[in-house]
């Protein structure tokens, strides 16, 4: 599943939760959270620099 699919599915499930009874609403919101956690967060290059790579366990390219 790609990120756009997961984002759209989370939006759809949250919209359904708005109309559901309390028990089903809780389960639907948990499902929406599950889809949102699957979205891969891509850090911007400006958010971290090469000095952070070893601490993150990522290989350093020269």
GINOR-V31920 format. One record per backbone hydrogen bond with DSSP energy under -0.5 kcal/mol. CO is the residue of the C=O (numbers start at 1). NH is the residue of the N-H. Records with the same first field share a line. If there is no record, write none. Layout:
CO->NH + NH
//
This chain:
2->6
3->7
4->8
5->9
6->10
7->11
8->12
9->13
10->14
11->15
12->16
13->17
14->18
16->19
17->20
21->25
22->26
23->27
24->28
25->29
26->30
27->31
28->32
29->33
30->34
31->35
32->36
33->37
34->38
35->38 + 39
36->39
40->42
41->43
44->47 + 48
45->48
49->52
50->53
52->56
53->57 + 58
54->57
59->61
//
